[in-house]
Amino acid sequence: MPQDVLKLRQVLSISPVIPVIVIDDVSIARPLAEALVEGGLMVLEVTLRTEGALRAIAEMAKVPGAIVGSGTVRNALQMGHSVDAGAQFMVSPGASPRLLDAAEAHSIPLLPGIATPTEAMTAAEHGYQMLKFFPAEALGGAKVLKAYASPLPDITFCPTGGIDVVKARDYLALPNVICVGGSWIMPADALANRDWKRVTALAREAAQLKSV
């Protein structure tokens, strides 16, 4: 686990924003990854919510500079499929004890999701020092994570859910936030029109945000 903690911290430290990608059309996977990387966002999360998600991960992993992970990972089977597809990290919306135990059998790190201090403490007992805070805005936003900093000083968060470029700045100003996850960098109309220049411009803006 300590090695995984170090590896995960290195990944999450690369960019202040991790694009959270839901992709139906695998044909846009590679150009989308290229546009995001060109804009300075190297770490990409592809959620396992669509039939082509694993193929999209495999395509994105071919892009030089891209560090691709799987998201919405909920069980050991999905973990194995993520590794096979070339994912370099995994993200889960939750942190069940069975899921945390299953992650130890894999060589790539897991970022588990939590919503309460009790869940954060449970994950910490399993050796996890970095956690996803989800759904961030629905749970109270940056002010909640600010309140967590004192009683949970050993835990660092990646908040995800309902975050835009303005709200991202509030989160990244907190000492216990390493990065944020968001999908605003990839507007639906930009993807539909394959407007990669727009995606790159939004990625470049996001990449310039700074965490403390």
C-alpha positions in Angstrom: 0.0 0.0 0.0 2.7 2.7 0.8 4.1 2.2 -2.8 0.6 2.7 -4.2 0.1 5.9 -2.1 3.3 7.3 -3.5 2.3 6.3 -7.0 -1.2 7.8 -6.7 0.2 11.1 -5.2 2.6 11.4 -8.2 -0.3 10.9 -10.6 -2.7 13.3 -8.9 0.1 16.0 -8.6 0.6 16.2 -12.4 -2.4 18.4 -13.2 -4.7 20.5 -11.1 -7.7 19.2 -13.0 -8.5 15.6 -14.0 -11.1 15.4 -16.9 -13.8 13.0 -16.0 -14.8 11.5 -19.3 -18.0 9.6 -20.3 -17.5 8.4 -23.8 -20.0 6.6 -26.1 -18.2 7.0 -29.4 -14.8 5.2 -29.2 -13.7 6.9 -32.5 -13.3 10.2 -30.7 -11.3 8.7 -27.8 -7.8 9.3 -29.3 -8.4 12.9 -30.7 -10.1 13.9 -27.4 -7.1 12.6 -25.4 -4.7 14.4 -27.8 -6.7 17.7 -27.4 -6.6 17.4 -23.6 -2.9 16.6 -23.5 -2.1 19.4 -25.8 -3.9 21.7 -23.4 -1.8 20.5 -20.5 -4.1 18.0 -18.9 -2.2 14.7 -18.9 -4.2 12.7 -16.4 -7.5 11.4 -17.8 -10.3 9.5 -16.1 -12.6 7.4 -18.4 -15.7 6.3 -16.5 -16.8 2.7 -16.9 -20.4 3.8 -17.6 -20.5 3.0 -21.3 -20.1 -0.1 -23.4 -17.0 1.3 -25.2 -15.2 2.7 -22.1 -12.5 0.0 -21.9 -11.8 0.4 -25.6 -11.6 4.1 -25.1 -9.1 3.7 -22.4 -6.9 1.5 -24.6 -7.1 4.1 -27.4 -6.3 7.0 -25.1 -3.4 5.1 -23.6 -1.7 5.3 -27.0 -1.4 9.1 -26.9 2.1 10.2 -25.9 2.0 11.9 -22.5 -1.5 10.7 -21.5 -1.9 8.9 -18.1 -5.3 7.2 -18.4 -7.3 5.8 -15.6 -10.6 4.1 -15.2 -13.5 5.6 -13.2 -16.7 4.4 -11.6 -14.9 1.2 -10.7 -17.2 -0.8 -8.4 -15.8 -4.3 -8.2 -12.8 -6.6 -8.7 -13.9 -7.6 -12.2 -13.8 -4.0 -13.4 -10.4 -3.6 -11.8 -9.0 -6.5 -13.8 -10.5 -5.2 -17.0 -9.0 -1.8 -16.3 -5.6 -3.2 -15.9 -6.0 -5.2 -19.2 -7.1 -2.1 -21.0 -3.9 -0.2 -20.0 -5.3 2.0 -17.2 -2.6 3.3 -14.9 -4.9 4.1 -12.0 -8.5 3.5 -10.9 -11.2 5.7 -9.3 -14.3 4.6 -7.5 -17.4 6.5 -6.3 -17.3 4.6 -3.0 -15.0 2.8 -0.6 -16.5 -0.5 0.5 -14.2 -2.8 2.5 -14.5 -5.5 -0.2 -13.5 -3.0 -2.9 -10.5 -1.8 -0.9 -9.4 -5.3 -0.3 -9.7 -6.2 -4.0 -7.5 -3.3 -5.0 -4.6 -4.7 -3.2 -4.4 -7.5 -5.7 -3.6 -5.1 -8.6 -0.5 -3.2 -9.5 -2.2 0.1 -10.2 -3.5 2.4 -7.4 -7.1 3.1 -6.5 -8.6 6.5 -5.6 -11.6 5.5 -3.5 -14.6 7.8 -3.1 -16.0 9.0 0.3 -18.8 11.2 1.4 -18.5 11.3 5.2 -15.8 11.4 7.9 -16.6 7.9 8.9 -16.0 6.6 5.3 -12.8 8.6 5.2 -11.6 7.1 8.5 -12.5 3.6 7.2 -10.4 4.1 4.0 -7.6 5.6 6.1 -7.6 2.4 8.2 -7.0 0.5 5.0 -4.0 2.6 4.3 -5.5 5.2 1.9 -4.3 8.7 2.4 -5.8 10.2 -0.8 -9.5 10.0 -1.4 -12.1 11.2 -3.9 -14.8 13.4 -2.3 -18.0 12.7 -4.2 -20.4 14.1 -5.1 -18.6 17.2 -4.0 -21.1 20.0 -4.7 -24.1 18.0 -3.6 -22.3 17.3 -0.3 -21.7 20.9 0.6 -18.7 21.8 -1.6 -15.4 23.4 -0.6 -16.6 24.5 2.8 -17.1 20.9 3.9 -13.6 19.9 2.8 -12.2 22.9 4.6 -13.9 21.6 7.8 -12.4 18.2 7.3 -8.8 19.6 7.2 -8.5 19.9 11.0 -9.9 16.5 12.2 -8.5 14.6 9.2 -5.1 16.2 8.7 -3.5 13.1 7.2 -6.0 12.8 4.3 -5.8 14.6 0.9 -8.8 14.9 -1.4 -9.7 15.0 -5.0 -13.3 16.5 -5.1 -15.5 15.6 -8.0 -19.1 16.2 -8.9 -20.7 19.5 -10.0 -17.4 21.4 -10.2 -16.8 24.0 -12.9 -13.8 26.3 -13.5 -14.9 28.9 -10.9 -15.7 26.4 -8.2 -12.4 24.5 -8.9 -10.5 27.6 -7.7 -12.2 27.4 -4.3 -11.3 23.7 -3.9 -7.7 24.1 -5.1 -7.2 26.9 -2.6 -7.6 24.4 0.2 -4.5 22.7 1.7 -6.1 19.3 1.8 -7.0 19.3 -1.9 -4.5 17.9 -4.4 -6.6 18.3 -7.6 -10.2 18.3 -8.8 -12.2 16.2 -11.2 -14.5 17.7 -13.7 -16.2 17.4 -17.1 -16.6 21.1 -18.0 -13.5 20.9 -20.2 -15.4 18.7 -22.6 -18.7 20.4 -23.4 -21.2 18.0 -25.2 -21.5 20.3 -28.2 -17.7 20.5 -28.6 -17.5 16.7 -28.6 -20.5 16.4 -31.0 -18.8 18.8 -33.4 -15.3 17.4 -32.8 -14.2 20.9 -31.9 -10.8 19.8 -30.5 -9.4 23.4 -30.6 -12.1 24.4 -28.1 -11.4 21.4 -25.9 -7.7 22.3 -26.0 -8.4 25.9 -25.0 -10.6 24.8 -22.1 -7.9 22.3 -21.0 -5.2 25.0 -21.2 -7.3 27.2 -18.9 -7.9 24.4 -16.4 -4.2 23.4 -16.5 -3.3 26.9 -15.3 -5.3 26.6 -12.1 -3.1 26.0 -9.1 -3.4 24.0 -6.0 -1.8 25.2 -2.8 
